Amino acid sequence: MTVLVWFRQDLRLTDNPALYHACRTGEPVIPVFIDDPLPTSVSQLGSASRVWLHHSLQALTQDLQASGSHLILRQGSASVILPQLLAETGATRLYWNRLYDPASLQRDRQLKESLRQVCEVRSFNASLLNEPWEVLKADGTPYKVFTPFWQAMLRYGIQHQPLPAPAQIPAPAQVPASLPLDSLKLLPHIRWDIGMMSHWQVGERAALHKLLNFLPIGGKDYQQARDLPAHSGTSRLSPHLHFGEISPRQVVWLAEQFLAENATADSGVRHFIREIGWREFAWHLLYHFPHTVERPLDERFTRFPWAENHEEILIRWQRGQTGYPIIDAGMRELWQTGWMHNRVRMIVASLLCKNLLVPWQKGENWFRDTLVDADLASNVLGWQWTAGCGADAAPYFRIFNPILQSQKFDPDGDYIRRWVPELRERSSKQIHLPREPGENKQNYPLPVVDFKASREQALSLFEKIKQPSFRKT
Ligand SMILES: Cc1cc2nc3c(=O)[nH]c(=O)nc-3n(C[C@H](O)[C@H](O)[C@H](O)COP(=O)(O)OP(=O)(O)OC[C@H]3O[C@@H](n4cnc5c(N)ncnc54)[C@H](O)[C@@H]3O)c2cc1C
């Protein structure tokens, strides 16, 4: 008798229900990770995420080894590999933690149905505070607005004591063959990843360490500091949460414990817990409205007349060459570190969709490829929110002014100076402004668009799609 534990986005030993319950059977446990290229493009991992995954698997392998176990790596369709592994090892149980994106849900349902004939299949929740179907409106429908969703979630209960890591993981007498990690080719040929990863420590221990360091320092003035991109005012836990190196239940539990001991940190840490709620809301929405991975939640936006020939401006945006300093700083931070500050994500997304009229899906795609925390639900929510077509979205007339945002949230220009070296010599007053046509700044481009004129144009287009009679030509 053996239990297969299929690791996916739960790359940790603590608070891992599938692993915990597998160990409780007292039978030998075989942990396996499958690099499974799912059929839809939106479920494919982007390049930055593949790099993170490489390091995360490395960390998990070491942690499992320290507990007497071995991670088995395979590549290919899980629907083919799992039955093979069950036959090869004689395992009679298969445990995994649930994923909630449409492609994984479909595959997992089919797998469960077919494999139930040959073994016991159990799945668990390891990546959300509560299941997406547990917190619903009184009429049984899903929430589309965050605040009532979060209030309902708090009433339902968000505190769950995390499960301990198993002290010892019983290994089988014969360990199945595993592919070497390098053969998964998660790292790029041209090693651009080395610079990016110099900004990060990966793995379960690093994630916990980061949270425990953040709570006493960042937790205190999180409410104010979280909006200032020049400061380390947020936790930077997003990639760790995405890959499941830490669970949201651990985060909330430890934050609540910290609060019980440090009442003065209350408002900051409470606000931080509420942000974990946005992640929860994102998965709630994606689970109930799976079509939103590609289509807007607000149907009127399917008729929006996006700019047609936008390839060139899209490239300028991607490369951080728009001529708007705060935008270029954000896009370059993303390129160099695989991460971007939340405030700046909103500003760059607003410029792309509302001023440059590039479809939000193009921005979502770029983020998916370049973010180490690329997360289908949070990314789609963030993009649709900013474009004005999603749940609880920013109203269409809210178009972030990149100059005013820069002056307000990066008043001394330190964030811009860090990422746009050609503007380092500018004064704190000048640094937020685009270059004037006559100004001699050869190495910094003129603005890609006139902010005021493009704002007016966007507003009139948004007005039009509100009219039921409007048809895209
Ligand atoms: C256009 C756009 C795209 C985005 N794409 C992603 C994405 O692909 N992956 C991703 O994890 N987040 C995404 N976000 C949300 C947010 O920007 C990041 O979660 C946050 O910047 C991560 O930094 P942090 O861990 O320091 O956050 P903290 O402020 O420390 O927050 C703690 C955690 O709460 C969650 N969280 C915080 N804000 C949000 C939010 N607005 N939506 C959902 N969850 C949130 C994250 O898991 C985060 O790690 C996007 C936002 C926008 C506007």
The ligand as an SDF file (V2000), in Angstrom:
LIG
                    3D

 53 58  0  0  0  0  0  0  0  0999 V2000
   -3.1220   45.0890  -13.5010 C   0  0  0  0  0  0  0  0  0  0  0  0
   -2.8330   44.2450  -12.2800 C   0  0  0  0  0  0  0  0  0  0  0  0
   -2.3470   42.9530  -12.4190 C   0  0  0  0  0  0  0  0  0  0  0  0
   -2.0880   42.1660  -11.2870 C   0  0  0  0  0  0  0  0  0  0  0  0
   -1.6080   40.8890  -11.4600 N   0  0  0  0  0  0  0  0  0  0  0  0
   -1.3660   40.1060  -10.3730 C   0  0  0  0  0  0  0  0  0  0  0  0
   -0.8680   38.7820  -10.5200 C   0  0  0  0  0  0  0  0  0  0  0  0
   -0.6800   38.2760  -11.6230 O   0  0  0  0  0  0  0  0  0  0  0  0
   -0.6050   38.0710   -9.3880 N   0  0  0  0  0  0  0  0  0  0  0  0
   -0.8230   38.5730   -8.1360 C   0  0  0  0  0  0  0  0  0  0  0  0
   -0.5590   37.8870   -7.1390 O   0  0  0  0  0  0  0  0  0  0  0  0
   -1.3250   39.8170   -7.9740 N   0  0  0  0  0  0  0  0  0  0  0  0
   -1.5910   40.6050   -9.0340 C   0  0  0  0  0  0  0  0  0  0  0  0
   -2.0670   41.8760   -8.8640 N   0  0  0  0  0  0  0  0  0  0  0  0
   -2.4100   42.3170   -7.4930 C   0  0  0  0  0  0  0  0  0  0  0  0
   -1.2900   43.0160   -6.7080 C   0  0  0  0  0  0  0  0  0  0  0  0
   -0.6820   43.9970   -7.4960 O   0  0  0  0  0  0  0  0  0  0  0  0
   -0.2300   42.0570   -6.1790 C   0  0  0  0  0  0  0  0  0  0  0  0
   -0.8360   40.9720   -5.5210 O   0  0  0  0  0  0  0  0  0  0  0  0
    0.6950   42.7480   -5.1720 C   0  0  0  0  0  0  0  0  0  0  0  0
    1.3250   43.8480   -5.7730 O   0  0  0  0  0  0  0  0  0  0  0  0
    1.7290   41.7680   -4.6780 C   0  0  0  0  0  0  0  0  0  0  0  0
    2.6550   42.4070   -3.8570 O   0  0  0  0  0  0  0  0  0  0  0  0
    2.7680   42.0280   -2.3280 P   0  0  0  0  0  0  0  0  0  0  0  0
    2.8610   40.5510   -2.1510 O   0  0  0  0  0  0  0  0  0  0  0  0
    3.8590   42.8430   -1.7470 O   0  0  0  0  0  0  0  0  0  0  0  0
    1.3540   42.5150   -1.7680 O   0  0  0  0  0  0  0  0  0  0  0  0
    0.8640   42.8780   -0.3080 P   0  0  0  0  0  0  0  0  0  0  0  0
    0.3840   44.2800   -0.3410 O   0  0  0  0  0  0  0  0  0  0  0  0
    1.8630   42.5310    0.7220 O   0  0  0  0  0  0  0  0  0  0  0  0
   -0.4280   41.9740   -0.1450 O   0  0  0  0  0  0  0  0  0  0  0  0
   -0.3740   40.6520    0.4070 C   0  0  0  0  0  0  0  0  0  0  0  0
   -0.9880   39.6720   -0.5760 C   0  0  0  0  0  0  0  0  0  0  0  0
   -2.3560   39.9860   -0.8180 O   0  0  0  0  0  0  0  0  0  0  0  0
   -2.6890   39.6660   -2.1690 C   0  0  0  0  0  0  0  0  0  0  0  0
   -3.1020   40.8860   -2.8710 N   0  0  0  0  0  0  0  0  0  0  0  0
   -2.7530   42.1570   -2.5900 C   0  0  0  0  0  0  0  0  0  0  0  0
   -3.3710   43.0140   -3.4400 N   0  0  0  0  0  0  0  0  0  0  0  0
   -4.1090   42.2620   -4.2740 C   0  0  0  0  0  0  0  0  0  0  0  0
   -4.9660   42.5580   -5.3660 C   0  0  0  0  0  0  0  0  0  0  0  0
   -5.2100   43.8170   -5.7680 N   0  0  0  0  0  0  0  0  0  0  0  0
   -5.5490   41.5320   -6.0230 N   0  0  0  0  0  0  0  0  0  0  0  0
   -5.3470   40.2500   -5.6380 C   0  0  0  0  0  0  0  0  0  0  0  0
   -4.5500   39.9210   -4.5990 N   0  0  0  0  0  0  0  0  0  0  0  0
   -3.9350   40.9050   -3.9260 C   0  0  0  0  0  0  0  0  0  0  0  0
   -1.4490   39.0870   -2.8230 C   0  0  0  0  0  0  0  0  0  0  0  0
   -1.5010   37.6900   -2.7320 O   0  0  0  0  0  0  0  0  0  0  0  0
   -0.3430   39.6570   -1.9510 C   0  0  0  0  0  0  0  0  0  0  0  0
    0.8270   38.8890   -1.9590 O   0  0  0  0  0  0  0  0  0  0  0  0
   -2.3350   42.6880   -9.9850 C   0  0  0  0  0  0  0  0  0  0  0  0
   -2.8250   43.9980   -9.8560 C   0  0  0  0  0  0  0  0  0  0  0  0
   -3.0670   44.7770  -10.9920 C   0  0  0  0  0  0  0  0  0  0  0  0
   -3.5850   46.1740  -10.8110 C   0  0  0  0  0  0  0  0  0  0  0  0
  1  2  1  0
  2  3  1  0
  2 52  2  0
  3  4  2  0
  4  5  1  0
  4 50  1  0
  5  6  2  0
  6  7  1  0
  6 13  1  0
  7  8  2  0
  7  9  1  0
  9 10  1  0
 10 11  2  0
 10 12  1  0
 12 13  2  0
 13 14  1  0
 14 15  1  0
 14 50  1  0
 15 16  1  0
 16 17  1  0
 16 18  1  0
 18 19  1  0
 18 20  1  0
 20 21  1  0
 20 22  1  0
 22 23  1  0
 23 24  1  0
 24 25  2  0
 24 26  1  0
 24 27  1  0
 27 28  1  0
 28 29  2  0
 28 30  1  0
 28 31  1  0
 31 32  1  0
 32 33  1  0
 33 34  1  0
 33 48  1  0
 34 35  1  0
 35 36  1  0
 35 46  1  0
 36 37  1  0
 36 45  1  0
 37 38  2  0
 38 39  1  0
 39 40  1  0
 39 45  2  0
 40 41  1  0
 40 42  2  0
 42 43  1  0
 43 44  2  0
 44 45  1  0
 46 47  1  0
 46 48  1  0
 48 49  1  0
 50 51  2  0
 51 52  1  0
 52 53  1  0
M  END
$$$$
